Amino acid sequence: MRKLLVTAALLLCGHITHAVELTVVTAKGYVRFTVPDEWQVLNAQTKPPLAAIAFQTPNSADDGTSHSTNVIVSLFDVDTEQGRLAMSKVGRPYSSIAPTASIQDGWTVYSQTATQQSTKYTIVDSVRKTADVTVSIRFAWPALLNNPTDYDKSMAVAMQAVQKSVAGGLGIPPARSGEVIRRPAQ
């Protein structure tokens, strides 16, 4: 099995927003996705059968609290037991109320709310097959008193942007001008 390779390139998205495009090389292909440059990488696990990159999004309302908005992009190799087990947890309920499920632009989307440390969180998981893996995107954000009034809507828009950026294929990813290749430490 090939080792995963992560590449990053700064792109100009929209008018003034910078974004980072990440490419994760899988066992038989690759998956690319884009996130805003200001999202902080919390953790990155790029080795199969489960690759996952966790981000924290900026929100001044969570300053000084133990809460934050997090996004996790995961790639599951469902041809392996470990990949199937990890994938089976996507969309699981975090309260006594089952998540609502819908299909949006080819993604299966699971939405729910749950409480963590007395704070309500919205948790949205979206799942779709891409290349030789199943891609999952999780957005989880707290309902904080000082959240901007349109915060829920901005999270939905951000999720749709990440979903739309997901692309992949089989074989070696084509090299592109300006790309910077970062290999995981051995």
C-alpha positions as CSV (number, residue, x, y, z in Angstrom):
1,M,0.0,0.0,0.0
2,R,1.4,3.4,-0.9
3,K,2.0,6.0,1.8
4,L,-0.2,9.0,1.8
5,L,1.1,12.2,0.5
6,V,-0.3,15.6,1.4
7,T,0.3,18.6,-0.9
8,A,-0.7,22.1,-0.2
9,A,-1.1,25.1,-2.5
10,L,-2.3,28.7,-1.7
11,L,-5.1,29.7,-4.0
12,L,-7.1,32.8,-4.5
13,C,-10.7,32.0,-3.8
14,G,-13.5,34.5,-4.3
15,H,-12.3,38.1,-4.1
16,I,-9.8,38.3,-1.2
17,T,-10.0,35.0,0.8
18,H,-7.0,32.7,0.7
19,A,-7.5,29.0,0.9
20,V,-5.3,26.0,1.2
21,E,-5.9,23.0,-1.1
22,L,-4.8,19.7,0.4
23,T,-4.3,16.5,-1.6
24,V,-4.3,13.2,0.2
25,V,-2.9,10.3,-1.8
26,T,-4.8,7.1,-1.1
27,A,-4.0,3.5,-1.8
28,K,-5.2,3.7,-5.4
29,G,-5.7,7.4,-6.1
30,Y,-6.1,10.8,-4.4
31,V,-8.6,13.2,-2.9
32,R,-8.3,17.0,-3.0
33,F,-10.2,19.5,-0.9
34,T,-9.9,23.2,0.0
35,V,-10.3,24.9,3.3
36,P,-9.8,28.6,4.3
37,D,-6.3,29.6,5.1
38,E,-7.3,30.9,8.6
39,W,-8.4,27.5,9.8
40,Q,-5.9,26.1,12.2
41,V,-4.8,22.5,11.8
42,L,-5.3,20.7,15.1
43,N,-4.2,17.3,14.0
44,A,-3.4,15.4,10.8
45,Q,-3.3,11.6,10.4
46,T,-2.5,10.8,6.8
47,K,-1.8,7.1,6.9
48,P,-4.4,4.6,5.7
49,P,-6.8,3.1,6.3
50,L,-8.1,6.2,8.0
51,A,-6.8,9.6,7.1
52,A,-8.2,12.6,9.0
53,I,-7.3,16.2,9.2
54,A,-8.9,18.3,12.0
55,F,-9.3,22.0,11.9
56,Q,-10.4,24.7,14.3
57,T,-12.3,27.6,12.7
58,P,-11.9,31.2,14.0
59,N,-14.8,32.5,16.1
60,S,-14.2,35.4,18.6
61,A,-17.2,34.2,20.6
62,D,-15.3,31.1,21.8
63,D,-12.3,33.2,23.1
64,G,-11.9,32.4,26.8
65,T,-14.2,29.3,26.7
66,S,-13.5,25.6,26.4
67,H,-15.6,25.5,23.3
68,S,-14.7,25.9,19.6
69,T,-15.9,25.2,16.1
70,N,-14.2,22.2,14.6
71,V,-14.1,20.6,11.2
72,I,-12.7,17.2,10.4
73,V,-12.2,15.8,6.9
74,S,-11.7,12.0,7.0
75,L,-10.9,9.5,4.3
76,F,-11.9,5.9,5.0
77,D,-10.6,2.9,3.2
78,V,-13.7,0.8,3.6
79,D,-11.9,-2.2,2.0
80,T,-10.3,-2.7,5.4
81,E,-11.8,-3.7,8.8
82,Q,-10.4,-0.6,10.5
83,G,-11.7,1.7,7.8
84,R,-15.2,0.1,7.9
85,L,-15.3,0.4,11.7
86,A,-14.3,4.1,11.7
87,M,-16.8,4.8,8.9
88,S,-19.6,3.1,10.9
89,K,-19.4,5.8,13.5
90,V,-20.2,8.6,11.1
91,G,-23.7,10.0,11.7
92,R,-24.2,8.1,15.0
93,P,-26.5,9.8,17.5
94,Y,-24.9,11.8,20.3
95,S,-28.2,12.2,22.2
96,S,-31.5,10.3,22.5
97,I,-32.7,11.9,19.3
98,A,-31.5,10.3,16.1
99,P,-29.8,12.6,13.5
100,T,-31.9,13.7,10.5
101,A,-30.6,12.4,7.3
102,S,-30.8,14.0,3.8
103,I,-29.1,13.9,0.4
104,Q,-27.6,17.2,-0.7
105,D,-25.6,17.5,-3.9
106,G,-24.6,13.8,-3.8
107,W,-23.6,13.9,-0.1
108,T,-25.5,12.0,2.6
109,V,-25.9,14.5,5.4
110,Y,-26.6,13.7,9.0
111,S,-27.6,16.7,11.3
112,Q,-28.1,16.7,15.0
113,T,-27.6,18.6,18.2
114,A,-25.9,17.4,21.4
115,T,-24.8,18.9,24.6
116,Q,-21.2,19.1,25.8
117,Q,-20.4,20.8,29.1
118,S,-23.9,22.3,29.3
119,T,-23.5,23.9,25.8
120,K,-25.5,22.9,22.8
121,Y,-23.5,21.9,19.7
122,T,-24.7,21.5,16.2
123,I,-23.1,18.5,14.5
124,V,-23.3,17.9,10.8
125,D,-21.7,14.9,9.1
126,S,-21.6,14.6,5.3
127,V,-20.4,11.5,3.5
128,R,-19.7,10.6,-0.1
129,K,-17.6,8.1,-2.1
130,T,-14.6,9.8,-3.9
131,A,-11.9,7.9,-5.8
132,D,-11.1,4.7,-3.8
133,V,-12.2,6.0,-0.4
134,T,-15.3,7.3,1.4
135,V,-14.9,11.0,2.4
136,S,-16.6,12.4,5.5
137,I,-16.8,16.0,6.5
138,R,-17.8,16.9,10.1
139,F,-18.7,20.4,11.2
140,A,-19.4,20.8,14.9
141,W,-20.0,24.2,16.5
142,P,-21.3,25.5,19.8
143,A,-24.3,27.7,20.4
144,L,-22.5,30.5,22.2
145,L,-24.1,33.6,23.6
146,N,-21.8,35.9,21.5
147,N,-21.9,33.9,18.3
148,P,-22.6,36.2,15.3
149,T,-26.4,36.2,14.5
150,D,-25.8,34.4,11.2
151,Y,-23.3,31.9,12.6
152,D,-25.4,28.8,11.8
153,K,-25.9,30.0,8.3
154,S,-22.2,30.8,7.8
155,M,-21.3,27.2,9.0
156,A,-23.8,25.7,6.4
157,V,-22.2,27.9,3.7
158,A,-18.7,26.8,4.8
159,M,-19.6,23.2,4.8
160,Q,-21.1,23.5,1.3
161,A,-17.9,25.1,0.1
162,V,-15.7,22.3,1.5
163,Q,-18.1,19.7,0.0
164,K,-17.9,21.4,-3.4
165,S,-14.1,21.5,-3.3
166,V,-13.8,17.7,-2.8
167,A,-12.5,16.0,-5.9
168,G,-10.4,12.9,-6.6
169,G,-9.4,10.3,-9.0
170,L,-7.6,7.0,-9.4
171,G,-3.9,6.9,-10.2
172,I,-1.2,9.4,-9.4
173,P,-2.5,13.0,-8.9
174,P,-1.4,15.3,-11.8
175,A,1.3,17.8,-10.8
176,R,0.2,21.4,-10.9
177,S,2.1,24.6,-11.1
178,G,2.8,26.3,-7.8
179,E,2.1,23.2,-5.7
180,V,4.2,22.6,-2.6
181,I,4.6,18.9,-1.6
182,R,4.8,18.0,2.1
183,R,5.5,14.4,3.0
184,P,4.7,13.1,6.5
185,A,7.7,12.6,8.7
186,Q,9.1,9.1,8.6
